[in-house]
Amino acid sequence: MSTMNVSLPDALKSFVDDQVSLRGYSTSSEYVRELIRKDQDRQHLRGLLMAGAASASMDVADRDYFDSLRARVRTAQG
């Protein structure tokens, strides 16, 4: 694992310390890693949403469409 040193103003350092103690993290590094993972997930989701928005329109997403999706999920779960 690589090491990265980050300088924070006192107010942000205090905030991180509070989050570590209040949210059950072992270290500030663990908290920062979690924030980075969440940001990666958000960026990935944004990319998927943007790709979906740019794609060609498909069938209308009405009640029948969602009913058929639910039926497919139930069948796949067996």
C-alpha positions as CSV (number, residue, x, y, z in Angstrom):
1,M,0.0,0.0,0.0
2,S,1.3,3.5,-0.8
3,T,1.4,6.4,1.5
4,M,0.1,9.9,0.8
5,N,0.4,12.8,3.2
6,V,-2.4,15.4,3.1
7,S,-2.3,18.8,4.7
8,L,-5.6,20.0,6.1
9,P,-6.6,23.3,7.8
10,D,-7.4,22.9,11.5
11,A,-11.2,23.0,10.9
12,L,-11.1,20.2,8.4
13,K,-8.7,18.1,10.6
14,S,-11.2,18.6,13.4
15,F,-14.1,17.5,11.2
16,V,-12.2,14.4,10.1
17,D,-11.3,13.5,13.7
18,D,-15.0,13.9,14.7
19,Q,-16.2,11.7,11.9
20,V,-13.6,9.0,12.8
21,S,-14.8,8.9,16.4
22,L,-18.6,9.4,15.7
23,R,-18.8,6.9,12.8
24,G,-16.7,4.1,14.1
25,Y,-13.7,4.4,11.8
26,S,-10.4,3.1,13.2
27,T,-8.2,5.8,11.7
28,S,-8.5,9.0,9.6
29,S,-7.0,7.0,6.7
30,E,-9.9,4.6,6.8
31,Y,-12.3,7.4,6.7
32,V,-10.6,9.1,3.8
33,R,-10.3,5.8,1.9
34,E,-14.1,5.4,2.3
35,L,-14.7,8.9,1.0
36,I,-12.6,8.1,-2.1
37,R,-14.4,4.8,-2.7
38,K,-17.7,6.6,-2.5
39,D,-16.5,9.3,-4.9
40,Q,-15.4,6.6,-7.4
41,D,-18.8,5.0,-7.1
42,R,-20.5,8.3,-7.8
43,Q,-18.4,9.0,-10.8
44,H,-19.0,5.5,-12.2
45,L,-22.8,6.0,-11.7
46,R,-22.6,9.4,-13.3
47,G,-20.9,7.8,-16.3
48,L,-23.6,5.2,-16.6
49,L,-26.3,7.8,-16.3
50,M,-24.7,10.0,-19.0
51,A,-24.3,7.0,-21.3
52,G,-27.9,6.1,-20.8
53,A,-29.0,9.6,-21.4
54,A,-27.0,9.7,-24.7
55,S,-28.3,6.3,-25.9
56,A,-31.2,5.9,-28.2
57,S,-34.7,5.7,-26.7
58,M,-36.2,2.3,-26.2
59,D,-39.7,1.2,-25.3
60,V,-42.0,3.3,-23.1
61,A,-41.4,2.6,-19.4
62,D,-45.0,2.2,-18.4
63,R,-46.7,-0.2,-15.9
64,D,-46.5,-3.2,-18.2
65,Y,-42.8,-2.6,-18.7
66,F,-42.1,-2.7,-15.0
67,D,-44.4,-5.6,-14.4
68,S,-42.4,-7.6,-17.0
69,L,-39.1,-6.6,-15.4
70,R,-40.4,-7.8,-12.0
71,A,-41.6,-11.1,-13.6
72,R,-38.1,-11.6,-15.1
73,V,-36.4,-10.9,-11.8
74,R,-38.7,-13.4,-10.0
75,T,-38.0,-16.0,-12.7
76,A,-34.2,-15.5,-12.5
77,Q,-34.3,-15.7,-8.7
78,G,-36.1,-19.0,-9.0
